[in-house]
Amino acid sequence: MMQLNLTLLHVLAVLFLSGAWAQSGGSSRLGVVVEAKNITLPAGSKAVLPCHSPRMVWTQDRLKDRQRVVHWDVVHSSPEYSVERVLDMSPGARLRVYNGFNKGRVAIPDSAFNDGNFSLIINNVVTTDRGVYTCNLHHHYCQIHQSIQIQLNVTKSARKEKRYWDGEKTVFVVLLGRSVVLPCVNRRPLWREGLQEDQQQVAHWDFQPPGVRPDRANRLVDLYASGERRDYGPLFAQMKMSVEEDAFTLGDFSLSISELKPVDKGLYSCNLHHHYCGLSERRIFRLVVGPPIPSAPTKAPKIPQKDHPEPRIEEPESPRVVNVILPEHRGYFMQHLGYFLATFLLLAFIVVAVIVLTRRRKKRGLEYELRGTDRGSRISRDEVSLECTELRACNQAPLNSEPVCLQPSDYKNNLLKERDMAKDCNNDFDGKLWK
């Protein structure tokens, strides 16, 4: 029984996990889903599917030369704790060194924002250069920040010059008076000059009718930050669907659908992509179109009553609209198949348990009947043996006495004597009672 329970649990776990993996695998390829809503509206009304992006900056990067910044800082622990800005640089500005002593002595490559190499070069290392250096990379437009720490120690012995990892950061031990390059490399395309950056910001709406797979969805419109727009199908030309013209300026990509019809129900997805920043977002809306709103009732004119009522005409009922939400993922069938198999296995387990318990009860009843039969036969045997022994004891004569042969007349006389003795006993008993 325990083995059957464990097998059932294993089967249920495999079925449920397979359904969950099938559902979660479909949305990862289309972007991160940040919003999902169900919207039900009556037919003939106007729907507005909101799609706002407050996290991303969708306006054109007019000040991109000031959005990317690199700066080096150093923390000195001796003779006293202090933090000092070494230099900073952006693509549209020249290198700025904060300490006059370091001018001409420290620098970073001029091609830093083209090849992603922001390493700090220190010439003629002195004792005061000792400390923990931090390379800070900021991309304000894409809201990305990165920091790299390196510790610099100065020695006077050439044998102690080395480079190692202390578990948290790289440590450089440099000979006094030498030059050192503290590495800070980030070769992601994000830090390079964006070619045709307006084409990197894209927003598009997709429509997925009921029963259609996500990869078969229909494209409605493509929007680019450069102002280019591509409409698919006649819905936008007929002004049935619309998106604001200044969507990238306001960050509002909401889709408006007028005069809703039953064919408009399904899944609508707003996809926002910023290839330059490597960002992608997706918002999903399930639109259900219900019955139209009934018009306001008008007051009917009064009709004079007639003697004979008019025959009543029964009007056929209007068809009812049933909203059916079809599954979106491929794992829907597998999930329900798992539920069916789990229910079937549970019922089979119950039937097996009932059969096993019934057989055990029948077996116990049969053993009880057999024991009762053996006990009755033993009691009857004991009684018969007792009767036989009593009869034998009564019929046997004493061993020392001699056998006596009784005649028929003697037997009759004995019976008469016993009857007379019984009468005498009764008379004596009655006399005692009267006394």
Secondary structure, 3 states (H helix, E strand, C coil): CHHHHHHHHHHHHHHHHHHHHHHHCCCHHHCEEEEEEEEEEECCCCEEECCECCCCCCCCCCCHHHHEEEEEEEEECCCCCEEEEEEEECCCCCCEECCHHHCCCEECCCCHHHHCECCEEECCCCHHHCEEEEEEEEECCCCEEEEEEEEEEEECCHHHCEEEECCCCEEEEEECCCCEEECCECCCHHHCCCCCHHHHEEEEEEEECCCCCHHHCEEEEEEECCCCEEECCCCCCCCCEECCCCHHHHCECCEEECCCCHHHCEEEEEEEEECCCCEEEEEEEEEEEECCCCCCCCCCCCCCCCCCCCCCCCCCCCCCCCCCCCCCCCHHHHHHHHHHHHHHHHHHHHHHHHHHHHHHHHHHHHHHHHHHHHHHHHHHHHHHHHHHHHHHHHHCCCCCCCCCCCCHHHHHHHHHHHHHHHHHHHHHHHHHHHC
